[in-house]
Amino acid sequence: MKVLVPVKRVIDYNVRPRVKADQSGIDLANVKMAMNPFDEISIEEAVRMKEKGLATEIVIVSIGPAQAQETIRIGLAMGGDRGILVQTDAAVEPLAVAKILAKIVEAEQPGLVIAGKQAIDDDSNATGQMLAALLDWPQATFASAVAKDGETLKVTREVDGGLETLALQLPAVVTTDLRLNEPRFASLPNIMKAKKKPIDTKSPADYGVDITPRLSVVKVTEPKKREAGEKVADVDALIAKLKSAGAI
Ligand code: AMP
């Protein structure tokens, strides 16, 4: 079974984002970028499936600027087999990403797509669901455990009330949650080996997908600054404070 893993190059999660002076978005000039953390989890899951003999090939896809090739290389160093970079400098919204991925699925015929549940830059949480809808494939989002049983995939999902287990007929789309696994670090020998793995470069036009934005960002603002805390002498003083603040 071939597994397709879409990965997005996003602002590194350790970086504190700065809002542009004109409030049109986040300033990405000279900012450290990295693979979306949920996508590392997806690659780890695909690699574990390959190690168990459940997957035969892992194809890593990224839609983004030329530098997204570095993001694909990290995935290849973690255990991916080959990459596809759909190169564009434009910001691509989830629907356009899903349309491009659907075309790649048509060409590559994977048995499974494992995407992240959300990209930490826009927090859209939409691409996997849109892709499943476009392909008319079963989907299981927010996976915290995945087990293959013949042509069925058992996916445990973290839902509000606890855990839910779904049985999906393959081919299917799964999106990964934080507790699914702990992604491995790419070792130096594997980073060297990954340099030789093939990456195809395409453009959105190659797939006939119009990536013109449908959404417009009205304004981006910093979150409200947290006010400094205050130490109180004892529980009575704490209760008095809370009462006077109208908190209890
Ligand atoms: P989102 O719907 O934007 O929150 O993203 C959810 C998931 O879709 C990500 O974790 C990736 O697996 C995939 N994805 C989103 N944007 C891209 C992109 N530009 N290139 C490749 N995969 C993407």
Residues whose N, C-alpha, C, O or C-beta is under 5 A from the ligand:
A	BS01	AMP	P6 V7 K8 N36 F38 D39 V61 S62 I63 G64 P94 V97 A115 G116 K117 Q118 A119 D123 S124 N125 A126 T127 G128
